[in-house]
Amino acid sequence: MKEIYVKDLDLGHKRRLIKKLYKVKKSKEYPIGLKFCIQYLYQRNDEWLEIVRIDNYLHQNKPGTHIHLFNKEQVKREELTFKEAEIRAEETAEKIIGFLEGEKNGKD
């Protein structure tokens, strides 16, 4: 596995985006030879919470891109490129954070 891109970006307002992209041997699990992970983190009460993670790592021994959401056991399978995953992670995370911040402030 060869590292292509790894960044931990401080987005401000208690938010971080971690992006990892690796070149791997083409296989059934990684047909285009790329392995990636996008994580959107939010700091709440001095703890970094993973709000959204999108990756194409094996999940329950099944290949393919999938989305992990804060406080959810199930993943949503959806084919996304590295760039599409970044955009989806940011959009989805901001919706969840909006809900969490509203919950914290006693709003519905």
Helices and strands as residue ranges (DSSP letters): E 2-12, E 15-23, E 34-44, E 47-55, E 66-69, E 76-77, H 82-104
